[in-house]
Every structure is written in structure tokens, then in C-alpha cells.
Amino acid sequence: MNTLNAGEICSRIVVVAERATPLAAAARRMREQHVGCLLVVDVTDAGRVVVGMLTDRDIVTAVVAEELDARTLRVEDVMTTDVVTAQETSSFADLLATMRRKGLRRLPVVDARGLLVGVVTLDDLLEVVAGQMRTIVQAIESGQRREREVRR
């Protein structure tokens, strides 16, 4: 677990939107893709640069709760712009520490040039830990089986 880095853990299939995307279209994309978050990117010649994040919670708290018309808004009107990213070389421990310290459930992962390569979520980290726990349980069970066979 300690040797895994963000580039190995992250999902490289990321649902994105651009700033000018109509908010209603972004919400439909979230529904169609079964995601609660879109990474907002500027597309450059070099690749995609993360400039914001739009969550279902952003839409509820900034639009629905304020009784605004989502049809008149664009992603950039609602998105969070102070996005924390992780380098693809960031360790598992660094990812977890950043998420805990900043109170985040997801982190965009960028390469050395700052271009989007993926996203890592708390669920992804939990999956890694669960895999390690399964390996520990298997080792315990194997030891118990061996003990029973030796002591017959």
C-alpha cells in the first residue's frame, strides 16, 4: 500500500466539462455518467488543465437552494475554483493526508506539467486498504490451516 502512488490508484477515466458548458447540460452529464462531480478543464494544445470542480452539492446549495434558474447558468458560475490537486507521483499516505487536512473526498491528479491525468477518491483509497486487509485475512487463514494440519 505504501508504494502505490496517485498515478497507479487514480481513475484515468474522468468526466469533465468546460467552463462555458450550460449548467443544465453539466447536470445531465453527471446523471448520465453516474458521477457526483465533474472536473472543469480548459483544453489547451498541451492537454487538459483543471480550473475547477463542479459537484452535485454545488448545484443543490448554490442553485436549487437559492431558487436560481439552472438553464441560465454556466458551469463557471457555480464551480469551485480553489481546486487542490495531487501529483501523479504523490504517495498513498500523501493523498490521504491531503484529503484529511483539506476535508476532500476527491483529488484531481495531474502530471509534472499540471495536466489532468485522473482523479482519486476516498473510495479508491478505501479499495486499496480493503485489498490489503483481504491479504492479511488470507495470511491469517493460511496460518490457521497450516497449524491445524501440523497439529493433527
Backbone bond lengths (Angstrom), bond angles and torsions (degrees), N, CA, C in turn:
res aa  C-N    CA-C-N  psi(-1)  N-CA   C-N-CA  omega(-1)  CA-C   N-CA-C  phi
1 M - - - 1.454 - - 1.526 110.07 -
2 N 1.293 117.14 -41.24 1.461 120.40 -176.33 1.516 112.82 -68.28
3 T 1.341 117.49 -21.37 1.451 118.67 -178.29 1.518 113.04 -89.00
4 L 1.318 117.87 -12.27 1.457 120.31 178.66 1.519 110.49 -71.46
5 N 1.340 114.55 143.08 1.461 117.61 176.35 1.529 109.63 -119.58
6 A 1.317 115.62 173.78 1.460 121.30 -175.34 1.522 112.31 -57.52
7 G 1.322 116.95 -37.85 1.451 120.64 179.95 1.514 112.87 -63.71
8 E 1.325 116.98 -29.66 1.461 121.57 179.61 1.533 112.05 -85.39
9 I 1.315 116.65 -28.63 1.459 121.50 -176.58 1.521 112.47 -87.78
10 C 1.317 117.16 -35.55 1.466 121.00 -169.99 1.520 112.98 -66.85
11 S 1.322 113.41 156.75 1.462 121.17 170.82 1.517 106.49 -85.55
12 R 1.308 116.02 128.18 1.464 119.98 -179.81 1.521 112.22 -92.13
13 I 1.313 115.52 -4.00 1.459 120.26 173.09 1.524 106.21 -95.67
14 V 1.318 115.77 106.45 1.459 121.56 -173.43 1.525 108.67 -121.14
15 V 1.319 115.45 133.27 1.464 120.35 177.24 1.529 106.71 -88.79
16 V 1.325 114.93 123.79 1.460 120.26 -174.28 1.524 111.04 -124.02
17 A 1.322 113.62 167.04 1.464 122.01 171.76 1.519 106.52 -144.80
18 E 1.303 115.30 159.42 1.456 120.04 172.98 1.524 108.52 -99.17
19 R 1.310 115.80 161.54 1.473 121.37 -176.08 1.524 113.06 -53.05
20 A 1.313 116.57 -41.18 1.464 121.46 -173.41 1.525 113.25 -82.77
21 T 1.320 118.10 -0.10 1.461 120.76 179.15 1.529 109.05 -61.08
22 P 1.327 117.29 131.18 1.474 118.80 175.51 1.536 109.69 -58.78
23 L 1.313 116.11 138.72 1.462 121.06 -176.52 1.527 111.85 -59.04
24 A 1.311 117.53 -40.96 1.463 120.30 179.65 1.533 110.63 -61.82
25 A 1.320 117.08 -38.64 1.470 120.97 177.89 1.528 110.30 -66.97
26 A 1.324 116.86 -38.41 1.468 120.92 177.86 1.529 110.21 -64.16
27 A 1.333 116.49 -42.20 1.463 120.36 178.72 1.532 110.68 -63.36
28 R 1.325 116.71 -40.68 1.469 119.78 176.95 1.522 110.74 -63.03
29 R 1.323 117.22 -40.86 1.474 121.18 178.38 1.521 110.46 -61.20
30 M 1.324 116.39 -41.59 1.467 120.05 178.35 1.528 110.14 -61.16
31 R 1.333 116.25 -44.03 1.461 120.47 179.78 1.527 110.85 -64.76
32 E 1.319 116.89 -46.85 1.470 121.48 -177.79 1.526 112.35 -64.15
33 Q 1.324 116.39 -35.61 1.466 121.19 -177.52 1.531 112.65 -92.57
34 H 1.337 116.17 -2.30 1.473 121.87 179.25 1.530 111.87 57.56
35 V 1.333 115.33 47.37 1.463 120.94 177.95 1.520 109.49 -126.68
36 G 1.312 115.98 155.15 1.454 121.29 178.78 1.511 112.59 -103.12
37 C 1.340 115.99 7.31 1.456 119.73 -174.90 1.525 110.42 -154.10
38 L 1.312 115.39 139.41 1.464 121.70 170.63 1.519 107.67 -116.79
39 L 1.306 116.29 136.04 1.457 119.23 171.05 1.517 106.97 -85.15
40 V 1.308 115.76 131.53 1.460 120.80 -179.10 1.523 106.94 -95.86
41 V 1.317 115.48 127.08 1.458 120.41 -174.06 1.521 111.27 -128.31
42 D 1.314 114.00 153.33 1.457 121.78 163.86 1.519 104.99 -102.07
43 V 1.314 116.38 128.60 1.459 120.66 178.90 1.524 107.59 -89.78
44 T 1.335 116.07 120.27 1.459 122.09 179.23 1.527 108.73 -116.10
45 D 1.307 116.39 173.23 1.468 120.28 176.72 1.525 110.80 -60.95
46 A 1.332 116.51 -31.99 1.467 120.85 -178.44 1.523 112.34 -78.58
47 G 1.331 117.05 -27.31 1.461 120.86 -177.25 1.515 110.93 150.33
48 R 1.325 115.90 -162.76 1.467 121.15 -177.18 1.525 110.55 -93.77
49 V 1.332 115.56 128.68 1.458 122.98 178.93 1.521 108.41 -109.88
50 V 1.328 117.14 126.04 1.462 121.80 -179.61 1.526 109.33 -72.52
51 V 1.347 116.00 124.77 1.461 120.88 179.08 1.518 112.03 -121.24
52 G 1.331 116.24 -6.63 1.453 119.22 -179.46 1.510 111.41 -176.25
53 M 1.328 113.84 178.38 1.449 121.19 177.74 1.521 106.99 -143.03
54 L 1.326 115.74 138.77 1.454 121.41 177.86 1.517 107.61 -123.31
55 T 1.324 116.28 122.42 1.459 120.54 179.17 1.523 109.96 -113.28
56 D 1.319 114.76 162.09 1.461 119.04 175.57 1.525 109.88 -60.64
57 R 1.321 116.40 -33.72 1.461 120.64 177.40 1.536 111.26 -64.25
58 D 1.339 117.35 -39.58 1.467 120.72 176.52 1.527 110.49 -57.11
59 I 1.329 115.67 -43.47 1.462 120.25 -178.67 1.530 110.63 -65.37
60 V 1.321 116.13 -42.82 1.467 119.95 -178.86 1.527 110.87 -66.40
61 T 1.336 117.11 -48.80 1.466 119.21 -173.53 1.527 113.49 -77.56
62 A 1.331 117.17 -33.91 1.466 119.12 -176.02 1.521 113.39 -93.78
63 V 1.324 117.40 -21.62 1.463 119.32 -175.46 1.527 110.97 -115.75
64 V 1.314 116.96 -61.87 1.465 120.51 -175.57 1.529 110.78 -62.67
65 A 1.330 117.40 -50.27 1.467 120.78 -177.78 1.529 112.04 -64.21
66 E 1.323 116.42 -27.79 1.464 120.67 178.90 1.533 112.18 -91.38
67 E 1.341 115.27 0.60 1.461 122.09 179.58 1.524 112.89 57.15
68 L 1.337 115.69 40.88 1.459 121.12 176.34 1.530 108.81 -89.50
69 D 1.310 116.08 160.89 1.461 121.45 -179.92 1.531 108.73 -91.75
70 A 1.317 116.28 107.70 1.468 121.63 -177.66 1.524 111.41 -60.51
71 R 1.318 117.69 -24.85 1.468 120.57 -179.00 1.524 112.32 -69.39
72 T 1.331 117.26 -17.28 1.467 120.26 -178.01 1.525 112.64 -100.27
73 L 1.327 116.52 -1.88 1.468 120.49 -175.11 1.515 111.79 -107.84
74 R 1.332 114.08 157.85 1.459 120.66 174.35 1.522 108.17 -115.05
75 V 1.296 116.25 165.80 1.459 121.77 -179.52 1.520 111.05 -53.30
76 E 1.315 117.52 -43.63 1.464 120.40 -177.23 1.529 113.22 -63.49
77 D 1.312 117.77 -18.71 1.464 121.32 178.91 1.523 112.13 -75.11
78 V 1.317 117.05 -20.43 1.457 121.29 -171.38 1.532 112.74 -122.10
79 M 1.318 117.73 -24.39 1.467 121.98 -172.03 1.524 112.63 -62.03
80 T 1.311 113.92 155.37 1.463 121.69 171.31 1.519 107.14 -84.10
81 T 1.325 116.43 132.38 1.470 119.04 -176.58 1.524 113.40 -104.87
82 D 1.320 117.67 -16.56 1.466 119.52 -179.67 1.535 109.92 -90.12
83 V 1.322 115.00 64.33 1.458 121.80 -174.98 1.520 110.59 -80.82
84 V 1.317 114.74 130.03 1.463 121.58 174.73 1.523 106.63 -91.65
85 T 1.326 116.82 132.24 1.457 120.97 178.27 1.520 109.74 -118.05
86 A 1.320 114.68 165.84 1.461 121.44 175.17 1.515 108.14 -122.36
87 Q 1.304 116.37 144.62 1.460 121.22 173.31 1.522 108.40 -73.88
88 E 1.323 117.98 149.05 1.458 119.21 -179.40 1.517 112.06 -66.35
89 T 1.325 117.52 -14.26 1.469 121.44 176.74 1.525 112.71 -90.89
90 S 1.341 117.44 -2.15 1.470 120.72 179.71 1.524 110.32 -62.03
91 S 1.328 115.82 138.58 1.462 120.51 -179.07 1.524 111.05 -77.15
92 F 1.323 115.01 164.66 1.462 121.77 175.38 1.531 109.31 -54.07
93 A 1.320 116.23 -47.86 1.466 120.80 -178.53 1.524 111.15 -61.51
94 D 1.331 117.35 -40.29 1.465 120.56 178.64 1.528 111.57 -65.38
95 L 1.329 116.28 -40.79 1.460 120.26 177.75 1.520 110.66 -60.00
96 L 1.321 115.30 -49.43 1.457 120.23 -178.28 1.526 111.20 -63.32
97 A 1.312 116.80 -41.67 1.468 120.56 179.80 1.528 110.99 -63.77
98 T 1.316 117.00 -42.71 1.469 120.66 179.54 1.519 110.69 -64.71
99 M 1.328 116.36 -44.20 1.463 119.63 -179.45 1.525 110.57 -64.26
100 R 1.308 117.13 -40.23 1.464 120.47 179.40 1.527 110.57 -67.30
101 R 1.326 116.64 -48.12 1.463 121.64 -176.86 1.531 111.88 -63.00
102 K 1.333 116.97 -39.11 1.461 121.23 -176.36 1.528 113.53 -94.81
103 G 1.351 117.46 -6.13 1.456 120.72 -179.40 1.519 112.99 68.36
104 L 1.339 116.43 42.89 1.463 121.69 -175.86 1.519 111.93 -110.04
105 R 1.323 115.67 149.44 1.473 121.50 175.25 1.518 111.72 -102.59
106 R 1.330 116.54 -15.43 1.462 120.20 -178.59 1.523 110.36 -148.51
107 L 1.322 114.93 148.28 1.461 121.62 179.14 1.524 109.55 -133.46
108 P 1.319 117.28 125.21 1.462 118.29 170.20 1.534 108.54 -66.44
109 V 1.304 115.89 143.62 1.459 121.46 179.36 1.523 107.71 -110.71
110 V 1.331 115.74 129.22 1.463 121.06 -177.65 1.523 110.06 -122.55
111 D 1.332 114.85 158.45 1.459 119.59 177.34 1.531 109.55 -87.15
112 A 1.305 116.30 -174.32 1.470 121.17 -176.93 1.529 112.25 -62.39
113 R 1.335 117.28 -23.22 1.471 120.89 178.95 1.522 112.30 -89.47
114 G 1.346 116.88 -1.83 1.459 120.69 -179.35 1.511 113.54 85.60
115 L 1.335 117.47 15.03 1.459 121.59 -179.61 1.523 110.35 -92.83
116 L 1.316 115.87 142.29 1.452 122.38 -177.72 1.526 111.49 -62.54
117 V 1.345 115.10 129.94 1.465 119.95 173.87 1.521 111.77 -120.22
118 G 1.336 117.88 -20.52 1.454 119.68 -179.10 1.512 111.55 175.22
119 V 1.325 114.29 -168.48 1.460 120.72 177.23 1.524 107.57 -141.85
120 V 1.324 115.43 139.30 1.463 120.96 176.14 1.522 107.59 -116.79
121 T 1.339 114.76 137.03 1.459 120.44 -177.91 1.521 109.93 -119.31
122 L 1.319 115.31 165.52 1.465 118.90 174.33 1.524 110.61 -58.80
123 D 1.330 116.72 -35.27 1.465 120.10 176.54 1.528 110.99 -60.03
124 D 1.342 116.85 -39.98 1.464 120.47 178.12 1.530 110.61 -62.24
125 L 1.332 116.22 -42.84 1.467 120.25 179.98 1.524 110.36 -66.75
126 L 1.324 116.36 -40.10 1.459 120.60 177.94 1.527 110.57 -62.55
127 E 1.308 117.21 -38.07 1.469 121.39 178.56 1.532 110.78 -62.45
128 V 1.320 116.82 -39.82 1.461 120.69 177.53 1.531 109.78 -63.66
129 V 1.321 116.62 -47.60 1.463 121.16 179.73 1.528 110.22 -62.29
130 A 1.327 117.52 -42.74 1.466 121.11 179.44 1.526 110.45 -61.39
131 G 1.321 117.12 -40.19 1.464 120.47 177.13 1.517 111.49 -61.87
132 Q 1.320 116.00 -41.29 1.461 120.06 177.87 1.526 110.74 -66.14
133 M 1.319 116.46 -39.53 1.467 120.09 178.28 1.527 110.90 -64.48
134 R 1.350 117.04 -39.84 1.469 120.11 176.74 1.525 110.58 -60.18
135 T 1.319 116.92 -41.02 1.468 121.21 179.01 1.526 110.65 -64.05
136 I 1.317 117.11 -39.86 1.469 120.86 178.16 1.527 109.91 -64.70
137 V 1.330 116.58 -44.91 1.471 120.48 179.12 1.526 110.00 -61.04
138 Q 1.310 117.75 -43.04 1.465 121.42 178.71 1.528 110.91 -61.95
139 A 1.324 117.10 -39.11 1.465 120.72 178.45 1.531 110.34 -65.33
140 I 1.317 117.06 -41.21 1.468 121.02 178.27 1.529 110.09 -63.69
141 E 1.336 115.87 -47.76 1.464 119.81 179.88 1.522 111.53 -61.46
142 S 1.312 116.87 -39.54 1.464 120.78 178.59 1.524 110.52 -63.69
143 G 1.310 116.10 -41.90 1.464 120.70 177.49 1.520 111.65 -63.70
144 Q 1.309 116.48 -40.66 1.465 120.70 178.75 1.532 110.86 -65.69
145 R 1.346 117.33 -42.12 1.462 120.83 177.17 1.522 110.90 -61.25
146 R 1.312 115.08 -44.63 1.464 120.24 -179.88 1.520 110.70 -61.77
147 E 1.312 116.40 -43.00 1.466 120.89 178.63 1.530 110.94 -60.85
148 R 1.334 116.77 -44.40 1.475 120.31 179.46 1.524 111.10 -62.41
149 E 1.331 116.61 -41.57 1.479 119.91 -179.45 1.514 111.25 -67.16
150 V 1.313 117.92 -39.27 1.472 122.37 -178.87 1.525 110.57 -69.14
151 R 1.317 117.19 -35.47 1.477 121.70 -173.73 1.518 113.20 -89.79
152 R 1.297 120.81 4.68 1.478 121.92 -179.73 1.479 111.46 -67.31
